[in-house]
Amino acid sequence: MFIALDGGDGSGKGVQIGFLKGWLAEHGYDSVFVRDPGDTPLGDRIRALLLGDSTVNICPIAEAALFMASRAQLVYDKIKPALNAGKVALVDRYLLSTIVYQGYAIGATEDEIAELWRVGTVFAQGVLPDLTFILDCPPEECERRLAREKDRIEARGIDYHTRVAQGYRLAAASWSQHAPGEAFVIDATPSPLEIFEKIKTILESRIR
């Protein structure tokens, strides 16, 4: 099974991934965790460029292409081998992030969004999640939670991240038109344990 956790910066993905990793191990599932972008030698270099170097001007199309290139290597090196070995692949962000951050959030049209899905699926070699959990959190609350130095994309401001939040909802509403598997929008404003209870309930009904 392939599980993706997605959502805006500051929505609490890291905490929920920690819970998921613990739950999978407790219930005897052999899992592999990766983050997108990154977790390959190529991906780590691309991640540093995309998130860490604010002096480099990267246009939206180039940005999307770099994310997809990192993802292609991640699928080839880590995700496909894990799935082929019967393991659970758990990923922090995936193609949906590109659809939202480099699509909806910059005002892409529906045709352009559809093209991003198509090209993104090619780069992902057709390997898409069975379950995607989208943490839905108001941008103002996400901003409050990010009590650290922001990366290049996190620093884009509240207007951009408001469009990101809206983009996740729009993508979830049209999910079946573009991707297989299931997507669930989870309210990320309650306590972390309450959020995980909702995720766990869905996971338990699907993973068996």
N, C-alpha and C positions, 0 to 999 in steps of 0.2 A: 504494500500500500504506500501511496505517495501523499504526504500531508504538507500543505503550505500554510504558513501563518503570515498574514499581511495586514497593512494598516498604516496610518500616518505616523510620522516621527513623534515619539513620545506617547504613543497609544498603549504601550505596555507589552509589546511583543516579547521582549527578552524575558520578562517574568513568566509569561504563559508558556514560552518554549521550555523554560526550566521545569515547570509543572508537567508538561507533556513528556519530556525526556524521563522524568522520574516515574510517571505513570506507566509508560511503555516498558521500562526496565522492571518495575514491580510486577507487571503482568506477564513477564517472560518474553516480550517481543525484542528481537535483535534489531536495533535501529542505528541509522547513520544520520548525524546532524550536519548540515552545511548552511552557510549563509551566502546570499546572492546580492551583490557581486562578491567574489572572492573565493577563498578556500581551494585554489589551485595556484601554482606559480604565476601563470598568466593572469588569472583573475585577481590576485592580490595586487599586481602591478596596475591593472585597470582600475581597481577600487581606489588605490592611492591617488590616481590621476583624477578620477571622477569626484571623489569626496574630499580629498585633502589639499589639492592645489588650486587655490582661488585665483591665481595669476593667469591661468590658461583659459582663454575664451573658447567655450565649447557650445556650438549651436545645438538646438534641440534634436535635429536629425542625427548629428554626430554623437550626441549624448545617448540617444536610444540605441544607436548601432554599437557603441562601446558596451553598454549594459548587455546587449544581446550576444556580443562576442564572448564576454566573460561567462555568460550563462551557457553558451554552447560548450565551452571547455568544461564547465562544472558538470553538465549532463554527461559528457563523454567520460570524464575521469572518475566521477563520484556517484552520481545519481543512478545512471544505467547499471553500473556494476552492482550497486546495492540492491536494486529492484530485481535484477537477474539472479541474485543470490537468495532471494526470498526475504530480504530485510525490509523494514519500514524506513522509507526515506522521509526525513523531516527537514524542511527548509524554511529559513528566515527570509522571506520575500521570494518572489518568482516573477514570471512574465506579467502578472497583474500589476505589479509596481511600475513597470515600463508603460503599460497601457494608461495608467493613471497619471504618473508624474511627467512623462514625456508626451502624453496624449491629451487627456481631459484637462489637466492643469494648465496647459498652454493654449487651450481653446481649439483643439483639433475638431474637425467635422466628424460626423458619424461615418462617412466613407473613409476618412483617414484613420479613425479608430479601428474600423474593420480591417484595413490594410495592416495596421500595427499588429493586430491579432494574427493575421495570416502569416506575415513575415516572421513574427515572433515565434509562432508554432514551428516554422521551418528551422529557425535557429535552435529551438529546443528539441529538434529531431523528433517531434511528435510526442515528446514525453511531458505530459501535463498532469497536474495533481488530481487525485481521486477526491480529496477533500481540501477545500480552501476556507480558512477561518479569517474573516475580515474584522479587525477590531475597530469599531466606530467610536471615535472620541472627538469632542469639539476641539477645534484648533487652539482655542484659548487655554483649555485644560492641558493639551499636549505641550503648549509653550511653557506653561507653569511647571510641568514635570521635567522638562529638559534643562535641569539645573547643572549644566556643564557647557564647555565650549562647543559651539555648533559646527558641523561640517558644512561644506559648500552648498549643499541642497537644503539642509535644515535652516540655513541662514537666509532663505529667500523671502521671508516675511509672511505676515498673517494672511494677506490676500491670496498669495500663492497656495498656502496650506489650507485655506478655506476651499479653494477649487479642488485641491487634492481630496479633501473629505467628501465633497460633492461627487467627485469622480468615482470614488470607491462605491458609492451608493448607486450611481448610474451603471457602472460596470456590473454590479451584482444583479441589478434589475434586468439586464440584457444578457446575462451569463450564457443561457442555453443557445443563444444565437451564434456564439463565438467559440465556446470551449466545452469539452466533456467534463465529467465529474460534477461535484456539487459545491456551491459556494454559500456560506452562511455569514450573515452580518451579525456580529455580537456587540452588544452595548458594552463599551469599555469604561463606563463611568462608575460602576459599583466597585466593591473591593476586589482585589486580585483573586481571592478564593471563590467569590461568587461568580466571577467571570469564568474561572476554570470549571466550575460545576456545570455551566451551560455547555462549554466545549466538551467536557467529559461525557455528558449525557448523549450528545450527538455522536461522539467517537465510539462509545460503547455500542451504539445501535448499528454502526456501520462496519467496524473493524472485524467483527465476527462473520 
